[in-house]
Amino acid sequence: MAKMTKSQLLASLAESANLSKKDVTLLLEKMVELAYSEVKNSGEFVVPGIGKLVKVKRKARMGRNPATGEQIQIPAKTVVKFRVAKAAKEAVL
C-alpha cells in the first residue's frame, strides 16, 4: 500500500469536510505557518489527538567519524522533534 500524497490528503479532507480543495490547502498552509512560529517562539505546538512539535536543546558531545574512526567534538545545537500523543499510538497500534 502506497503512502498518501499531499494532493491526495487535501482531496480527501476537502471531500469529507464538504469544502473546496483551495480552502483546505489554505487552512493547511496556515496551520503549518502557525506551527513553525509557535515552536520558534514558545518551544512547542500541539496538534490535539496527534502529538506535538517540541524544540529541544542538545548538549555538546563526543562522536566518531565513521570513515576514519577519529573522535570528534559535536557542538551543542537546537533541534525540533515530534512527540506522538498517547491517543494516536493507541489508535494506530
Residue pairs with C-beta under 8 A, 6 or more apart in sequence:
4 12
10 21
10 24
10 25
10 28
11 21
13 19
13 24
13 28
14 20
14 21
14 23
14 24
17 24
34 45
35 45
35 47
35 53
38 44
38 45
39 45
39 53
39 54
39 55
39 80
40 55
43 54
43 55
44 52
44 53
44 54
44 55
45 52
45 53
46 52
47 53
48 85
49 85
49 87
49 88
50 84
50 85
50 88
51 82
51 83
51 84
51 85
51 88
52 82
52 83
52 85
53 80
53 81
53 82
54 80
54 81
54 82
54 83
55 78
55 79
55 80
56 78
56 79
56 80
56 81
57 76
57 77
57 78
58 76
58 77
58 78
58 79
59 76
60 73
60 74
60 75
60 76
61 73
61 74
62 71
62 72
62 73
62 74
63 71
63 72
63 73
63 74
64 70
64 71
64 72
65 71
65 72
